[in-house]
Amino acid sequence: MNSYEAIFIFKPDLDEDALEKAIKSVERKIKTSGKGEVKYDLLGKKTMAYEVKKFKEGIYVNYLFTAQPLAITEIKKALKHEDGILRFMFLVKGREK
């Protein structure tokens, strides 16, 4: 079981309700595939280094959770075509022995 950090960039034009639904949707999908608690931190709207899908800004959300390595593939497949997500990236934080 590994600890992961995931950063998600959501579309900047989402209103508060739509953003909250998108954040909770990602959290549910991570909980379904991963194990344990999922923590997230809304980092706010930031300017990106380059345009993504014609957006120069994005709303950044950082997630911390534990999961098996195969669960990351499932999470990526489930979130690949979500409308409100511009980009996401998963990083391994640490390994449990």
N, C-alpha and C positions, 0 to 999 in steps of 0.2 A: 504494500500500500504506500503510495507516495502523496506528499503534500504538493498542491498545485496553486499557482497564482494565475489568474486569467484576466486579461484586460480586454474590455469590449468598448467599441466606439459606436455610439448610437447616432442616428440622424439628428442634426441640431434643430430641425423644425418640428420635432415632436412636442406636443403640449404636455403639461405635467401629468395628466391622467394616462395618456398614451405611453409616456416614458416609464411611469410606475408599473404599468401592465407589462411592458417589454422587459424591465428589470426583473420582475417577479416571474415572468415566463422563463427567462434564462435560469433563474435560481431553481425553479421547479425541475427543469430539464437536467441540471447538474445534480440535484438531489436524487432524481430518479436513477441516474447512471452511476453516481458516486456513492460514497458512504459518509455518514456523519453530518456534521453541521456545515452549512455554507454561510460565509460572512461576505458582505459586500460593502463597498465604500463608494459613494457617488463623488467623483472628483471634479465634476462640473464641466462647463463648456470651454474647450481649448481650441486654438488654431492648430491645424495639422501642417506638417512639413510640405505636403503636396495634396492636390485635389483627389478626392475619392468619390466617385459617382457624382461628380459636379458639385461637391460640398467642400468648402475650405475650412469649416469648423466641424467639431463633433463633440458629443457629450460622452465623457470617459467614465467608465465604471470598473472598479477593480474587485475581483472575486477571489476569496481564499477558501480552499476546500481540500478534502482528501478523497482519493479514488484509485482504482486499479488502472494501470496503463491502457488497457483495452477500452475502458470507459471513456477516455478522451476521444477516441475515434467515434464512438457512438454519439457523444455530445456534439462533436463537429458536424457529423452528418445531420443531426436533428436541427442544428441552428444555421446551417449553410445558406438556406434560402429564406430566412426570416427577413421580413420587409424593413423593419426599423434598425437593423444592424448594418453598419458600414464595414467594419473589420473586427476581428478578434484574434487573440494570440494566447496560447497556453505556455506556461513556464513551470518546470519542476523546481519546487522549493527545497525539498529534502526527502530522504528515503527512510522509511521505518524498517527496522531489521527484526 
